[in-house]
Amino acid sequence: MQTKEKNPTDARSFPEIWATFTEGERGDLIYDLMKSKCCTTRQAVYNWANGLRTPGSRLVRDEVAKVVGKFIGSRVLGATLFPNSLR
């Protein structure tokens, strides 16, 4: 028998998701992002969280979405995570 798991897509932006985390969870997410293929910095994550900047390339946005999605247990898309990105 085949089972289908629901994997809902979370359509919140990065600042909206960030606001729901505790300080400890934020530190864990920063660590996960820094060790991923994004090669980001703590300051870059704070800038994303405060809406000051977004990742410059689509590949980085998609990698961030992959890490965030794994962290929160939901599917996340780079386009909805950073909706105001130019590219």
Backbone hydrogen bonds in HBPLUS format (Angstrom, degrees):
<---DONOR---> <-ACCEPTOR-->    atom                        ^
c    i                          cat <-CA-CA->   ^        H-A-AA   ^      H-
h    n   atom  resd res      DA  || num        DHA   H-A  angle D-A-AA Bond
n    s   type  num  typ     dist DA aas  dist angle  dist       angle   num
A0075-ARG N   A0008-PRO O   3.09 MM  67  6.04 155.7  2.15 152.2 152.9     1
A0010-ASP N   A0075-ARG O   2.72 MM  65  5.97 165.1  1.74 176.0 173.5     2
A0017-ILE N   A0013-SER O   3.00 MM   4  6.31 159.4  2.05 157.4 163.1     3
A0014-PHE N   A0081-LEU O   2.82 MM  67  4.98 152.9  1.89 144.5 135.2     4
A0018-TRP N   A0014-PHE O   2.84 MM   4  5.93 167.8  1.85 158.7 162.7     5
A0019-ALA N   A0015-PRO O   3.07 MM   4  6.12 149.6  2.16 140.7 147.0     6
A0020-THR N   A0017-ILE O   3.06 MM   3  5.56 151.7  2.15 112.3 120.6     7
A0021-PHE N   A0018-TRP O   3.15 MM   3  5.60 161.9  2.18 114.7 120.2     8
A0026-ARG N   A0022-THR O   2.92 MM   4  6.16 154.7  1.98 152.1 159.6     9
A0027-GLY N   A0023-GLU O   3.00 MM   4  6.26 156.5  2.06 146.8 152.6    10
A0028-ASP N   A0024-GLY O   2.99 MM   4  6.28 153.8  2.06 145.4 152.7    11
A0029-LEU N   A0025-GLU O   2.89 MM   4  6.13 157.6  1.94 149.8 155.5    12
A0030-ILE N   A0026-ARG O   2.91 MM   4  6.13 163.3  1.94 152.1 156.7    13
A0031-TYR N   A0027-GLY O   3.00 MM   4  6.19 160.0  2.04 145.1 150.6    14
A0032-ASP N   A0028-ASP O   2.93 MM   4  6.20 160.4  1.97 148.0 153.3    15
A0033-LEU N   A0029-LEU O   2.85 MM   4  6.09 158.5  1.89 155.1 160.8    16
A0034-MET N   A0030-ILE O   2.85 MM   4  6.05 156.0  1.90 151.8 158.7    17
A0035-LYS N   A0031-TYR O   3.03 MM   4  6.26 147.5  2.14 150.1 157.8    18
A0036-SER N   A0033-LEU O   3.30 MM   3  5.16 151.5  2.39  96.3 104.6    19
A0045-VAL N   A0041-THR O   3.23 MM   4  6.58 157.6  2.28 150.0 155.0    20
A0046-TYR N   A0042-ARG O   3.10 MM   4  6.44 157.9  2.15 150.2 156.1    21
A0047-ASN N   A0043-GLN O   2.93 MM   4  6.19 152.6  2.01 147.7 155.6    22
A0048-TRP N   A0044-ALA O   2.93 MM   4  6.25 153.1  2.00 148.7 155.9    23
A0049-ALA N   A0045-VAL O   2.86 MM   4  6.08 160.2  1.90 150.3 156.2    24
A0050-ASN N   A0046-TYR O   3.01 MM   4  6.17 140.0  2.17 142.7 152.1    25
A0052-LEU N   A0047-ASN O   2.87 MM   5  5.00 141.0  2.02 156.9 156.3    26
A0051-GLY N   A0048-TRP O   3.13 MM   3  5.09 161.8  2.16 104.1 109.1    27
A0061-ARG N   A0057-SER O   3.08 MM   4  6.43 162.9  2.11 150.0 155.0    28
A0062-ASP N   A0058-ARG O   2.86 MM   4  6.06 159.8  1.90 152.2 157.4    29
A0063-GLU N   A0059-LEU O   3.00 MM   4  6.19 148.6  2.10 139.8 148.4    30
A0064-VAL N   A0060-VAL O   2.86 MM   4  6.09 159.5  1.90 154.4 159.8    31
A0065-ALA N   A0061-ARG O   2.91 MM   4  6.13 156.9  1.96 145.7 152.4    32
A0066-LYS N   A0062-ASP O   2.96 MM   4  6.18 147.5  2.07 139.1 147.7    33
A0067-VAL N   A0063-GLU O   3.02 MM   4  6.31 159.3  2.06 149.9 154.3    34
A0068-VAL N   A0064-VAL O   2.84 MM   4  6.04 169.8  1.85 158.9 162.0    35
A0069-GLY N   A0065-ALA O   2.82 MM   4  5.80 159.1  1.87 143.8 150.5    36
A0070-LYS N   A0066-LYS O   3.04 MM   4  6.20 156.0  2.10 142.7 148.7    37
A0071-PHE N   A0067-VAL O   2.95 MM   4  6.13 150.7  2.04 144.2 152.9    38
A0072-ILE N   A0068-VAL O   2.91 MM   4  6.19 155.1  1.97 156.2 161.2    39
A0073-GLY N   A0069-GLY O   2.80 MM   4  5.64 125.6  2.10 138.6 152.2    40
A0074-SER N   A0069-GLY O   3.05 MM   5  4.98 143.3  2.19 137.2 143.5    41
A0080-THR N   A0077-LEU O   3.21 MM   3  5.49 130.1  2.48 101.9 113.7    42
A0081-LEU N   A0077-LEU O   2.91 MM   4  6.05 147.5  2.01 150.4 161.0    43
A0082-PHE N   A0078-GLY O   3.07 MM   4  6.05 155.3  2.13 143.4 147.8    44
A0085-SER N   A0082-PHE O   3.36 MM   3  5.87 157.3  2.42 121.8 121.1    45
